[in-house]
């Protein structure tokens, strides 16, 4: 019997299996898209357009040409010296040291007179000694009373040698105690070339200093409003003597606000000055000293020339204005936003001082404050926070999904 074998069964793909095959590349595509969408965004890039003056120039200062001199400014420090800077008699500039030490031990506010002192027999003896030596002084009588403020007026305006010696004894107990206090004061403020001698007045040439140290002393004086108020008076009225005039006859010239004249046999012409000038609407407090001039009048004239030339040595520098665009933050997906300074960034510099500009921007921040900008020239500094004008827009869905 002939038997016919059945044909081999051949399977055919079903509709469901075809659908599964199509889902594989789709799932892969979705996984890649999801990974692409969710992976971290590249950091934006920030660029700033800031220009600062190139280089420095050396200001032309009208130095005396003889003796020694130095100049400085508050917030800038020592700006220059001239001549042979070596210890020389301070003469009556020593009284500034005495005044600052008294005001440190017994501080005064502008409205205060301080304690009252009674002139005794020893104070009359001091007066008679200076009178015999033809030193600058004011007469005193036993039983007379002077406040601390009046005593400071007496030593700073008519340059009363006798009151300088009496005042330090009233406040410190003895000249020796004052000398020890003043020596420590000078060391603490870096005036290592200044020596306190046998009196507080500077009449004796044993009190010595240098022009650069005295300029440092001027910077300290500028910080004391009571001393500056007194030094700025052209005259005052004191008990017994009545009206007295200031030996500083150049007050007000080129903005000179004080401070103290000096002359003796070892240093016939010395002057420690303070002055104010304005640059770019900003007050600059100046100080300087002249030592070893031919006479006091020459020292005063040299100082007016110094101050006038110093005023030309400063310049205003600005690198950013409040709210003005100084840069851009931009992203690879095409978004961008301006960067502005919250405050103006500018300063007044001494022209010989190099400028440095530094900034920091955190590009992970997309809105608000993103960094800072700082400009410096020596001790003079100015800074501001940096901010985005509006938030940096994020990328679109399609960009995140298809980015490379």
KOLLO-110768 format. One record per residue (C-alpha): residue number from 0; residue in one letter; z, x, y. Coordinates in nm, 2 decimals. Layout:
! residues N
<rec k="NUM" r="a" pz="Z" px="X" py="Y"/>
...
! end
This chain:
! residues 404
<rec k="0" r="x" pz="0.00" px="0.00" py="0.00"/>
<rec k="1" r="x" pz="-0.10" px="0.14" py="0.33"/>
<rec k="2" r="x" pz="0.18" px="0.15" py="0.58"/>
<rec k="3" r="x" pz="0.11" px="0.19" py="0.95"/>
<rec k="4" r="x" pz="0.37" px="0.40" py="1.13"/>
<rec k="5" r="x" pz="0.51" px="0.26" py="1.46"/>
<rec k="6" r="x" pz="0.41" px="0.45" py="1.78"/>
<rec k="7" r="x" pz="0.67" px="0.70" py="1.93"/>
<rec k="8" r="x" pz="0.87" px="0.54" py="2.20"/>
<rec k="9" r="x" pz="0.80" px="0.69" py="2.55"/>
<rec k="10" r="x" pz="1.05" px="0.61" py="2.82"/>
<rec k="11" r="x" pz="0.94" px="0.52" py="3.17"/>
<rec k="12" r="x" pz="1.15" px="0.58" py="3.50"/>
<rec k="13" r="x" pz="1.32" px="0.27" py="3.61"/>
<rec k="14" r="x" pz="1.35" px="0.15" py="3.97"/>
<rec k="15" r="x" pz="1.72" px="0.25" py="3.97"/>
<rec k="16" r="x" pz="1.65" px="0.61" py="3.87"/>
<rec k="17" r="x" pz="1.38" px="0.64" py="4.13"/>
<rec k="18" r="x" pz="1.64" px="0.52" py="4.39"/>
<rec k="19" r="x" pz="1.88" px="0.78" py="4.28"/>
<rec k="20" r="x" pz="1.63" px="1.06" py="4.31"/>
<rec k="21" r="x" pz="1.56" px="0.95" py="4.67"/>
<rec k="22" r="x" pz="1.93" px="0.95" py="4.76"/>
<rec k="23" r="x" pz="1.98" px="1.32" py="4.67"/>
<rec k="24" r="x" pz="1.78" px="1.46" py="4.97"/>
<rec k="25" r="x" pz="1.91" px="1.19" py="5.19"/>
<rec k="26" r="x" pz="2.27" px="1.28" py="5.11"/>
<rec k="27" r="x" pz="2.19" px="1.64" py="5.17"/>
<rec k="28" r="x" pz="2.04" px="1.56" py="5.50"/>
<rec k="29" r="x" pz="2.34" px="1.35" py="5.60"/>
<rec k="30" r="x" pz="2.58" px="1.63" py="5.50"/>
<rec k="31" r="x" pz="2.39" px="1.89" py="5.70"/>
<rec k="32" r="x" pz="2.38" px="1.65" py="6.00"/>
<rec k="33" r="x" pz="2.75" px="1.58" py="5.97"/>
<rec k="34" r="x" pz="2.83" px="1.95" py="5.95"/>
<rec k="35" r="x" pz="2.60" px="2.02" py="6.24"/>
<rec k="36" r="x" pz="2.76" px="1.74" py="6.45"/>
<rec k="37" r="x" pz="3.12" px="1.84" py="6.37"/>
<rec k="38" r="x" pz="3.10" px="2.21" py="6.40"/>
<rec k="39" r="x" pz="3.25" px="2.36" py="6.72"/>
<rec k="40" r="x" pz="3.05" px="2.36" py="7.04"/>
<rec k="41" r="x" pz="2.94" px="2.69" py="7.18"/>
<rec k="42" r="x" pz="3.15" px="2.80" py="7.48"/>
<rec k="43" r="x" pz="2.99" px="2.73" py="7.82"/>
<rec k="44" r="x" pz="2.90" px="3.03" py="8.05"/>
<rec k="45" r="x" pz="3.05" px="3.07" py="8.40"/>
<rec k="46" r="x" pz="2.88" px="3.27" py="8.67"/>
<rec k="47" r="x" pz="3.02" px="3.34" py="9.02"/>
<rec k="48" r="x" pz="2.83" px="3.45" py="9.33"/>
<rec k="49" r="x" pz="3.08" px="3.65" py="9.54"/>
<rec k="50" r="x" pz="2.99" px="3.92" py="9.78"/>
<rec k="51" r="x" pz="3.24" px="4.17" py="9.92"/>
<rec k="52" r="x" pz="3.17" px="4.44" py="10.19"/>
<rec k="53" r="x" pz="3.06" px="4.76" py="10.03"/>
<rec k="54" r="x" pz="3.26" px="5.07" py="10.08"/>
<rec k="55" r="x" pz="3.51" px="5.16" py="10.35"/>
<rec k="56" r="x" pz="3.49" px="5.32" py="10.70"/>
<rec k="57" r="x" pz="3.75" px="5.54" py="10.86"/>
<rec k="58" r="x" pz="3.89" px="5.39" py="11.18"/>
<rec k="59" r="x" pz="3.88" px="5.61" py="11.49"/>
<rec k="60" r="x" pz="4.24" px="5.65" py="11.60"/>
<rec k="61" r="x" pz="4.33" px="5.80" py="11.94"/>
<rec k="62" r="x" pz="4.58" px="6.06" py="11.83"/>
<rec k="63" r="x" pz="4.78" px="6.24" py="12.10"/>
<rec k="64" r="x" pz="4.64" px="6.58" py="12.01"/>
<rec k="65" r="x" pz="4.98" px="6.75" py="12.03"/>
<rec k="66" r="x" pz="5.31" px="6.71" py="11.87"/>
<rec k="67" r="x" pz="5.31" px="6.47" py="11.57"/>
<rec k="68" r="x" pz="5.24" px="6.10" py="11.53"/>
<rec k="69" r="x" pz="5.21" px="5.83" py="11.27"/>
<rec k="70" r="x" pz="5.10" px="5.47" py="11.25"/>
<rec k="71" r="x" pz="5.17" px="5.18" py="11.01"/>
<rec k="72" r="x" pz="5.15" px="4.80" py="10.99"/>
<rec k="73" r="x" pz="5.37" px="4.54" py="10.83"/>
<rec k="74" r="x" pz="5.22" px="4.44" py="10.50"/>
<rec k="75" r="x" pz="4.99" px="4.75" py="10.50"/>
<rec k="76" r="x" pz="5.23" px="5.04" py="10.50"/>
<rec k="77" r="x" pz="5.16" px="5.38" py="10.65"/>
<rec k="78" r="x" pz="4.80" px="5.40" py="10.78"/>
<rec k="79" r="x" pz="4.78" px="5.76" py="10.91"/>
<rec k="80" r="x" pz="4.95" px="6.06" py="11.05"/>
<rec k="81" r="x" pz="4.85" px="6.34" py="11.28"/>
<rec k="82" r="x" pz="4.99" px="6.68" py="11.37"/>
<rec k="83" r="x" pz="5.25" px="6.90" py="11.19"/>
<rec k="84" r="x" pz="5.48" px="6.64" py="11.03"/>
<rec k="85" r="x" pz="5.81" px="6.82" py="11.01"/>
<rec k="86" r="x" pz="6.17" px="6.72" py="11.12"/>
<rec k="87" r="x" pz="6.22" px="6.72" py="11.49"/>
<rec k="88" r="x" pz="6.50" px="6.58" py="11.71"/>
<rec k="89" r="x" pz="6.48" px="6.20" py="11.73"/>
<rec k="90" r="x" pz="6.66" px="6.19" py="12.07"/>
<rec k="91" r="x" pz="6.76" px="5.83" py="12.15"/>
<rec k="92" r="x" pz="6.54" px="5.68" py="11.88"/>
<rec k="93" r="x" pz="6.85" px="5.75" py="11.67"/>
<rec k="94" r="x" pz="6.99" px="5.44" py="11.83"/>
<rec k="95" r="x" pz="6.75" px="5.23" py="11.62"/>
<rec k="96" r="x" pz="6.91" px="5.37" py="11.31"/>
<rec k="97" r="x" pz="7.25" px="5.28" py="11.45"/>
<rec k="98" r="x" pz="7.14" px="4.93" py="11.55"/>
<rec k="99" r="x" pz="6.99" px="4.85" py="11.20"/>
<rec k="100" r="x" pz="7.30" px="4.98" py="11.02"/>
<rec k="101" r="x" pz="7.53" px="4.77" py="11.24"/>
<rec k="102" r="x" pz="7.31" px="4.46" py="11.19"/>
<rec k="103" r="x" pz="7.31" px="4.52" py="10.81"/>
<rec k="104" r="x" pz="7.69" px="4.55" py="10.80"/>
<rec k="105" r="x" pz="7.75" px="4.27" py="11.05"/>
<rec k="106" r="x" pz="7.43" px="4.05" py="11.05"/>
<rec k="107" r="x" pz="7.36" px="3.82" py="11.34"/>
<rec k="108" r="x" pz="7.13" px="3.52" py="11.38"/>
<rec k="109" r="x" pz="6.94" px="3.48" py="11.70"/>
<rec k="110" r="x" pz="7.19" px="3.24" py="11.84"/>
<rec k="111" r="x" pz="7.49" px="3.45" py="11.76"/>
<rec k="112" r="x" pz="7.69" px="3.70" py="11.97"/>
<rec k="113" r="x" pz="7.90" px="3.84" py="11.69"/>
<rec k="114" r="x" pz="8.25" px="3.98" py="11.72"/>
<rec k="115" r="x" pz="8.40" px="4.09" py="12.05"/>
<rec k="116" r="x" pz="8.52" px="4.45" py="12.10"/>
<rec k="117" r="x" pz="8.76" px="4.58" py="12.36"/>
<rec k="118" r="x" pz="8.70" px="4.91" py="12.53"/>
<rec k="119" r="x" pz="8.99" px="5.14" py="12.48"/>
<rec k="120" r="x" pz="9.09" px="5.48" py="12.61"/>
<rec k="121" r="x" pz="8.88" px="5.67" py="12.35"/>
<rec k="122" r="x" pz="8.57" px="5.47" py="12.46"/>
<rec k="123" r="x" pz="8.64" px="5.58" py="12.82"/>
<rec k="124" r="x" pz="8.67" px="5.94" py="12.70"/>
<rec k="125" r="x" pz="8.33" px="5.91" py="12.53"/>
<rec k="126" r="x" pz="8.18" px="5.78" py="12.86"/>
<rec k="127" r="x" pz="8.33" px="6.07" py="13.06"/>
<rec k="128" r="x" pz="8.19" px="6.32" py="12.81"/>
<rec k="129" r="x" pz="7.84" px="6.19" py="12.84"/>
<rec k="130" r="x" pz="7.87" px="6.16" py="13.22"/>
<rec k="131" r="x" pz="7.96" px="6.53" py="13.23"/>
<rec k="132" r="x" pz="7.65" px="6.61" py="13.02"/>
<rec k="133" r="x" pz="7.42" px="6.40" py="13.23"/>
<rec k="134" r="x" pz="7.33" px="6.17" py="12.94"/>
<rec k="135" r="x" pz="7.21" px="5.82" py="12.97"/>
<rec k="136" r="x" pz="7.50" px="5.57" py="12.98"/>
<rec k="137" r="x" pz="7.66" px="5.27" py="13.13"/>
<rec k="138" r="x" pz="8.01" px="5.27" py="13.29"/>
<rec k="139" r="x" pz="8.30" px="5.12" py="13.10"/>
<rec k="140" r="x" pz="8.66" px="5.04" py="13.19"/>
<rec k="141" r="x" pz="8.96" px="5.01" py="12.97"/>
<rec k="142" r="x" pz="9.01" px="4.65" py="12.86"/>
<rec k="143" r="x" pz="8.65" px="4.55" py="12.91"/>
<rec k="144" r="x" pz="8.51" px="4.34" py="12.63"/>
<rec k="145" r="x" pz="8.16" px="4.36" py="12.48"/>
<rec k="146" r="x" pz="8.02" px="4.14" py="12.20"/>
<rec k="147" r="x" pz="7.82" px="4.30" py="11.92"/>
<rec k="148" r="x" pz="7.50" px="4.15" py="12.08"/>
<rec k="149" r="x" pz="7.58" px="4.30" py="12.42"/>
<rec k="150" r="x" pz="7.66" px="4.64" py="12.27"/>
<rec k="151" r="x" pz="7.32" px="4.63" py="12.09"/>
<rec k="152" r="x" pz="7.16" px="4.54" py="12.43"/>
<rec k="153" r="x" pz="7.34" px="4.84" py="12.59"/>
<rec k="154" r="x" pz="7.20" px="5.09" py="12.34"/>
<rec k="155" r="x" pz="6.85" px="4.95" py="12.32"/>
<rec k="156" r="x" pz="6.77" px="4.87" py="12.68"/>
<rec k="157" r="x" pz="6.94" px="5.12" py="12.91"/>
<rec k="158" r="x" pz="6.99" px="5.35" py="12.61"/>
<rec k="159" r="x" pz="7.36" px="5.39" py="12.67"/>
<rec k="160" r="x" pz="7.47" px="5.70" py="12.47"/>
<rec k="161" r="x" pz="7.84" px="5.61" py="12.51"/>
<rec k="162" r="x" pz="7.80" px="5.26" py="12.38"/>
<rec k="163" r="x" pz="7.61" px="5.39" py="12.07"/>
<rec k="164" r="x" pz="7.90" px="5.61" py="11.98"/>
<rec k="165" r="x" pz="8.16" px="5.35" py="12.05"/>
<rec k="166" r="x" pz="7.98" px="5.07" py="11.86"/>
<rec k="167" r="x" pz="7.96" px="5.27" py="11.53"/>
<rec k="168" r="x" pz="8.33" px="5.35" py="11.56"/>
<rec k="169" r="x" pz="8.41" px="4.98" py="11.62"/>
<rec k="170" r="x" pz="8.20" px="4.87" py="11.33"/>
<rec k="171" r="x" pz="8.25" px="5.16" py="11.08"/>
<rec k="172" r="x" pz="8.58" px="5.30" py="11.18"/>
<rec k="173" r="x" pz="8.47" px="5.65" py="11.26"/>
<rec k="174" r="x" pz="8.15" px="5.85" py="11.32"/>
<rec k="175" r="x" pz="8.19" px="6.01" py="10.97"/>
<rec k="176" r="x" pz="8.20" px="5.67" py="10.80"/>
<rec k="177" r="x" pz="7.89" px="5.57" py="11.00"/>
<rec k="178" r="x" pz="7.70" px="5.89" py="10.91"/>
<rec k="179" r="x" pz="7.77" px="5.83" py="10.54"/>
<rec k="180" r="x" pz="7.66" px="5.47" py="10.56"/>
<rec k="181" r="x" pz="7.35" px="5.56" py="10.77"/>
<rec k="182" r="x" pz="7.25" px="5.84" py="10.53"/>
<rec k="183" r="x" pz="7.26" px="5.60" py="10.24"/>
<rec k="184" r="x" pz="7.06" px="5.34" py="10.43"/>
<rec k="185" r="x" pz="6.79" px="5.60" py="10.51"/>
<rec k="186" r="x" pz="6.77" px="5.72" py="10.15"/>
<rec k="187" r="x" pz="6.75" px="5.36" py="10.02"/>
<rec k="188" r="x" pz="6.45" px="5.30" py="10.25"/>
<rec k="189" r="x" pz="6.26" px="5.62" py="10.16"/>
<rec k="190" r="x" pz="6.34" px="5.81" py="10.48"/>
<rec k="191" r="x" pz="6.42" px="6.14" py="10.31"/>
<rec k="192" r="x" pz="6.33" px="6.36" py="10.60"/>
<rec k="193" r="x" pz="6.58" px="6.20" py="10.84"/>
<rec k="194" r="x" pz="6.92" px="6.35" py="10.90"/>
<rec k="195" r="x" pz="7.22" px="6.19" py="11.09"/>
<rec k="196" r="x" pz="7.37" px="6.44" py="11.32"/>
<rec k="197" r="x" pz="7.70" px="6.47" py="11.52"/>
<rec k="198" r="x" pz="7.65" px="6.15" py="11.73"/>
<rec k="199" r="x" pz="7.50" px="5.81" py="11.69"/>
<rec k="200" r="x" pz="7.31" px="5.83" py="12.02"/>
<rec k="201" r="x" pz="7.07" px="6.11" py="11.94"/>
<rec k="202" r="x" pz="7.17" px="6.30" py="12.26"/>
<rec k="203" r="x" pz="7.27" px="6.59" py="12.04"/>
<rec k="204" r="x" pz="6.95" px="6.74" py="11.87"/>
<rec k="205" r="x" pz="7.12" px="6.75" py="11.53"/>
<rec k="206" r="x" pz="6.98" px="6.41" py="11.44"/>
<rec k="207" r="x" pz="6.63" px="6.48" py="11.32"/>
<rec k="208" r="x" pz="6.34" px="6.30" py="11.16"/>
<rec k="209" r="x" pz="5.96" px="6.30" py="11.13"/>
<rec k="210" r="x" pz="5.69" px="6.07" py="11.28"/>
<rec k="211" r="x" pz="5.62" px="5.92" py="10.94"/>
<rec k="212" r="x" pz="5.99" px="5.85" py="10.87"/>
<rec k="213" r="x" pz="6.03" px="5.69" py="11.21"/>
<rec k="214" r="x" pz="5.73" px="5.47" py="11.15"/>
<rec k="215" r="x" pz="5.90" px="5.35" py="10.84"/>
<rec k="216" r="x" pz="6.20" px="5.28" py="11.06"/>
<rec k="217" r="x" pz="5.97" px="5.07" py="11.28"/>
<rec k="218" r="x" pz="5.86" px="4.86" py="10.98"/>
<rec k="219" r="x" pz="6.23" px="4.79" py="10.91"/>
<rec k="220" r="x" pz="6.29" px="4.69" py="11.27"/>
<rec k="221" r="x" pz="6.00" px="4.45" py="11.26"/>
<rec k="222" r="x" pz="6.19" px="4.25" py="10.99"/>
<rec k="223" r="x" pz="6.50" px="4.20" py="11.21"/>
<rec k="224" r="x" pz="6.45" px="3.93" py="11.47"/>
<rec k="225" r="x" pz="6.77" px="4.00" py="11.66"/>
<rec k="226" r="x" pz="6.67" px="4.37" py="11.71"/>
<rec k="227" r="x" pz="6.32" px="4.27" py="11.81"/>
<rec k="228" r="x" pz="6.44" px="4.01" py="12.05"/>
<rec k="229" r="x" pz="6.66" px="4.27" py="12.23"/>
<rec k="230" r="x" pz="6.39" px="4.54" py="12.22"/>
<rec k="231" r="x" pz="6.15" px="4.30" py="12.39"/>
<rec k="232" r="x" pz="6.36" px="4.25" py="12.69"/>
<rec k="233" r="x" pz="6.25" px="4.43" py="13.01"/>
<rec k="234" r="x" pz="6.61" px="4.39" py="13.15"/>
<rec k="235" r="x" pz="6.95" px="4.24" py="13.09"/>
<rec k="236" r="x" pz="7.29" px="4.19" py="13.25"/>
<rec k="237" r="x" pz="7.60" px="4.35" py="13.10"/>
<rec k="238" r="x" pz="7.97" px="4.35" py="13.20"/>
<rec k="239" r="x" pz="8.08" px="4.60" py="13.46"/>
<rec k="240" r="x" pz="7.74" px="4.77" py="13.51"/>
<rec k="241" r="x" pz="7.55" px="4.44" py="13.59"/>
<rec k="242" r="x" pz="7.17" px="4.44" py="13.57"/>
<rec k="243" r="x" pz="7.00" px="4.72" py="13.37"/>
<rec k="244" r="x" pz="6.63" px="4.79" py="13.29"/>
<rec k="245" r="x" pz="6.45" px="4.90" py="12.98"/>
<rec k="246" r="x" pz="6.33" px="5.26" py="12.95"/>
<rec k="247" r="x" pz="6.03" px="5.11" py="12.76"/>
<rec k="248" r="x" pz="5.81" px="5.06" py="13.07"/>
<rec k="249" r="x" pz="5.50" px="4.97" py="12.86"/>
<rec k="250" r="x" pz="5.62" px="4.64" py="12.72"/>
<rec k="251" r="x" pz="5.34" px="4.39" py="12.69"/>
<rec k="252" r="x" pz="5.06" px="4.65" py="12.73"/>
<rec k="253" r="x" pz="4.81" px="4.61" py="12.44"/>
<rec k="254" r="x" pz="5.06" px="4.38" py="12.28"/>
<rec k="255" r="x" pz="5.35" px="4.63" py="12.27"/>
<rec k="256" r="x" pz="5.67" px="4.44" py="12.18"/>
<rec k="257" r="x" pz="5.93" px="4.74" py="12.18"/>
<rec k="258" r="x" pz="6.10" px="4.96" py="12.06"/>
<rec k="259" r="x" pz="6.28" px="5.28" py="12.17"/>
<rec k="260" r="x" pz="6.22" px="5.58" py="12.39"/>
<rec k="261" r="x" pz="6.37" px="5.92" py="12.34"/>
<rec k="262" r="x" pz="6.39" px="6.26" py="12.51"/>
<rec k="263" r="x" pz="6.62" px="6.56" py="12.49"/>
<rec k="264" r="x" pz="6.59" px="6.93" py="12.52"/>
<rec k="265" r="x" pz="6.45" px="6.97" py="12.17"/>
<rec k="266" r="x" pz="6.21" px="6.67" py="12.19"/>
<rec k="267" r="x" pz="6.12" px="6.60" py="12.56"/>
<rec k="268" r="x" pz="5.89" px="6.31" py="12.48"/>
<rec k="269" r="x" pz="5.93" px="6.06" py="12.19"/>
<rec k="270" r="x" pz="5.86" px="5.69" py="12.14"/>
<rec k="271" r="x" pz="5.89" px="5.45" py="11.85"/>
<rec k="272" r="x" pz="5.68" px="5.15" py="11.93"/>
<rec k="273" r="x" pz="5.61" px="4.81" py="11.78"/>
<rec k="274" r="x" pz="5.31" px="4.59" py="11.88"/>
<rec k="275" r="x" pz="5.13" px="4.27" py="11.77"/>
<rec k="276" r="x" pz="4.76" px="4.22" py="11.75"/>
<rec k="277" r="x" pz="4.55" px="3.93" py="11.63"/>
<rec k="278" r="x" pz="4.26" px="3.96" py="11.39"/>
<rec k="279" r="x" pz="4.08" px="3.65" py="11.26"/>
<rec k="280" r="x" pz="4.36" px="3.43" py="11.38"/>
<rec k="281" r="x" pz="4.62" px="3.63" py="11.19"/>
<rec k="282" r="x" pz="4.90" px="3.83" py="11.37"/>
<rec k="283" r="x" pz="4.92" px="4.19" py="11.26"/>
<rec k="284" r="x" pz="5.25" px="4.36" py="11.33"/>
<rec k="285" r="x" pz="5.20" px="4.73" py="11.42"/>
<rec k="286" r="x" pz="5.43" px="5.02" py="11.45"/>
<rec k="287" r="x" pz="5.40" px="5.39" py="11.52"/>
<rec k="288" r="x" pz="5.58" px="5.69" py="11.66"/>
<rec k="289" r="x" pz="5.50" px="5.98" py="11.88"/>
<rec k="290" r="x" pz="5.72" px="6.30" py="11.88"/>
<rec k="291" r="x" pz="5.70" px="6.63" py="12.06"/>
<rec k="292" r="x" pz="5.51" px="6.51" py="12.37"/>
<rec k="293" r="x" pz="5.54" px="6.71" py="12.69"/>
<rec k="294" r="x" pz="5.76" px="6.44" py="12.84"/>
<rec k="295" r="x" pz="5.86" px="6.07" py="12.80"/>
<rec k="296" r="x" pz="5.58" px="5.94" py="13.02"/>
<rec k="297" r="x" pz="5.32" px="6.13" py="12.81"/>
<rec k="298" r="x" pz="5.47" px="5.98" py="12.49"/>
<rec k="299" r="x" pz="5.44" px="5.63" py="12.64"/>
<rec k="300" r="x" pz="5.08" px="5.68" py="12.75"/>
<rec k="301" r="x" pz="4.99" px="5.83" py="12.41"/>
<rec k="302" r="x" pz="5.14" px="5.53" py="12.24"/>
<rec k="303" r="x" pz="4.94" px="5.28" py="12.45"/>
<rec k="304" r="x" pz="4.62" px="5.47" py="12.34"/>
<rec k="305" r="x" pz="4.74" px="5.47" py="11.98"/>
<rec k="306" r="x" pz="4.80" px="5.09" py="11.98"/>
<rec k="307" r="x" pz="4.46" px="5.01" py="12.14"/>
<rec k="308" r="x" pz="4.27" px="5.22" py="11.88"/>
<rec k="309" r="x" pz="4.47" px="5.08" py="11.59"/>
<rec k="310" r="x" pz="4.36" px="4.72" py="11.68"/>
<rec k="311" r="x" pz="4.00" px="4.82" py="11.62"/>
<rec k="312" r="x" pz="4.08" px="4.95" py="11.27"/>
<rec k="313" r="x" pz="4.12" px="4.60" py="11.12"/>
<rec k="314" r="x" pz="3.86" px="4.36" py="11.00"/>
<rec k="315" r="x" pz="3.86" px="4.01" py="10.85"/>
<rec k="316" r="x" pz="3.70" px="3.97" py="10.51"/>
<rec k="317" r="x" pz="3.62" px="3.63" py="10.34"/>
<rec k="318" r="x" pz="3.48" px="3.57" py="9.99"/>
<rec k="319" r="x" pz="3.54" px="3.20" py="9.95"/>
<rec k="320" r="x" pz="3.60" px="2.89" py="10.16"/>
<rec k="321" r="x" pz="3.80" px="2.58" py="10.06"/>
<rec k="322" r="x" pz="3.57" px="2.35" py="9.86"/>
<rec k="323" r="x" pz="3.26" px="2.56" py="9.90"/>
<rec k="324" r="x" pz="3.06" px="2.63" py="9.58"/>
<rec k="325" r="x" pz="3.09" px="2.99" py="9.46"/>
<rec k="326" r="x" pz="2.97" px="2.96" py="9.11"/>
<rec k="327" r="x" pz="2.85" px="2.74" py="8.82"/>
<rec k="328" r="x" pz="2.97" px="2.66" py="8.47"/>
<rec k="329" r="x" pz="2.67" px="2.57" py="8.25"/>
<rec k="330" r="x" pz="2.63" px="2.49" py="7.88"/>
<rec k="331" r="x" pz="2.35" px="2.55" py="7.63"/>
<rec k="332" r="x" pz="2.29" px="2.17" py="7.60"/>
<rec k="333" r="x" pz="2.18" px="2.16" py="7.96"/>
<rec k="334" r="x" pz="2.49" px="2.03" py="8.14"/>
<rec k="335" r="x" pz="2.63" px="2.22" py="8.44"/>
<rec k="336" r="x" pz="2.89" px="2.18" py="8.72"/>
<rec k="337" r="x" pz="2.98" px="2.37" py="9.03"/>
<rec k="338" r="x" pz="3.29" px="2.59" py="9.06"/>
<rec k="339" r="x" pz="3.48" px="2.59" py="9.39"/>
<rec k="340" r="x" pz="3.79" px="2.75" py="9.53"/>
<rec k="341" r="x" pz="4.09" px="2.53" py="9.60"/>
<rec k="342" r="x" pz="4.19" px="2.75" py="9.90"/>
<rec k="343" r="x" pz="4.01" px="2.99" py="10.11"/>
<rec k="344" r="x" pz="4.02" px="3.35" py="9.99"/>
<rec k="345" r="x" pz="4.01" px="3.61" py="10.27"/>
<rec k="346" r="x" pz="4.23" px="3.87" py="10.43"/>
<rec k="347" r="x" pz="4.25" px="4.12" py="10.71"/>
<rec k="348" r="x" pz="4.21" px="4.47" py="10.59"/>
<rec k="349" r="x" pz="4.25" px="4.82" py="10.73"/>
<rec k="350" r="x" pz="3.89" px="4.94" py="10.72"/>
<rec k="351" r="x" pz="3.97" px="5.25" py="10.53"/>
<rec k="352" r="x" pz="4.13" px="5.05" py="10.24"/>
<rec k="353" r="x" pz="3.90" px="4.97" py="9.95"/>
<rec k="354" r="x" pz="3.86" px="4.60" py="9.85"/>
<rec k="355" r="x" pz="3.91" px="4.48" py="9.49"/>
<rec k="356" r="x" pz="3.80" px="4.14" py="9.37"/>
<rec k="357" r="x" pz="3.92" px="4.00" py="9.04"/>
<rec k="358" r="x" pz="3.87" px="3.66" py="8.87"/>
<rec k="359" r="x" pz="3.94" px="3.48" py="8.55"/>
<rec k="360" r="x" pz="3.78" px="3.17" py="8.41"/>
<rec k="361" r="x" pz="3.87" px="2.98" py="8.10"/>
<rec k="362" r="x" pz="3.55" px="2.83" py="7.97"/>
<rec k="363" r="x" pz="3.73" px="2.63" py="7.71"/>
<rec k="364" r="x" pz="3.85" px="2.40" py="7.99"/>
<rec k="365" r="x" pz="3.59" px="2.14" py="8.09"/>
<rec k="366" r="x" pz="3.76" px="1.98" py="8.40"/>
<rec k="367" r="x" pz="4.01" px="2.05" py="8.67"/>
<rec k="368" r="x" pz="4.15" px="2.40" py="8.73"/>
<rec k="369" r="x" pz="3.97" px="2.66" py="8.52"/>
<rec k="370" r="x" pz="4.07" px="2.99" py="8.66"/>
<rec k="371" r="x" pz="4.17" px="3.20" py="8.96"/>
<rec k="372" r="x" pz="4.02" px="3.44" py="9.22"/>
<rec k="373" r="x" pz="4.20" px="3.72" py="9.39"/>
<rec k="374" r="x" pz="4.11" px="3.96" py="9.67"/>
<rec k="375" r="x" pz="4.32" px="4.27" py="9.75"/>
<rec k="376" r="x" pz="4.31" px="4.56" py="9.99"/>
<rec k="377" r="x" pz="4.61" px="4.77" py="9.95"/>
<rec k="378" r="x" pz="4.92" px="4.56" py="10.01"/>
<rec k="379" r="x" pz="4.71" px="4.28" py="10.17"/>
<rec k="380" r="x" pz="4.62" px="4.01" py="9.91"/>
<rec k="381" r="x" pz="4.47" px="3.66" py="9.90"/>
<rec k="382" r="x" pz="4.41" px="3.43" py="9.60"/>
<rec k="383" r="x" pz="4.32" px="3.08" py="9.50"/>
<rec k="384" r="x" pz="4.28" px="2.87" py="9.19"/>
<rec k="385" r="x" pz="3.92" px="2.78" py="9.08"/>
<rec k="386" r="x" pz="3.82" px="2.43" py="8.99"/>
<rec k="387" r="x" pz="3.52" px="2.24" py="8.86"/>
<rec k="388" r="x" pz="3.37" px="2.00" py="9.11"/>
<rec k="389" r="x" pz="3.34" px="1.74" py="8.83"/>
<rec k="390" r="x" pz="3.39" px="1.75" py="8.45"/>
<rec k="391" r="x" pz="3.13" px="1.93" py="8.25"/>
<rec k="392" r="x" pz="2.93" px="1.67" py="8.06"/>
<rec k="393" r="x" pz="2.93" px="1.70" py="7.68"/>
<rec k="394" r="x" pz="2.62" px="1.71" py="7.47"/>
<rec k="395" r="x" pz="2.43" px="1.41" py="7.35"/>
<rec k="396" r="x" pz="2.46" px="1.27" py="6.99"/>
<rec k="397" r="x" pz="2.11" px="1.38" py="6.91"/>
<rec k="398" r="x" pz="2.16" px="1.73" py="7.05"/>
<rec k="399" r="x" pz="2.47" px="1.78" py="6.84"/>
<rec k="400" r="x" pz="2.30" px="1.64" py="6.53"/>
<rec k="401" r="x" pz="1.98" px="1.86" py="6.56"/>
<rec k="402" r="x" pz="2.10" px="2.18" py="6.73"/>
<rec k="403" r="x" pz="2.01" px="2.51" py="6.56"/>
! end
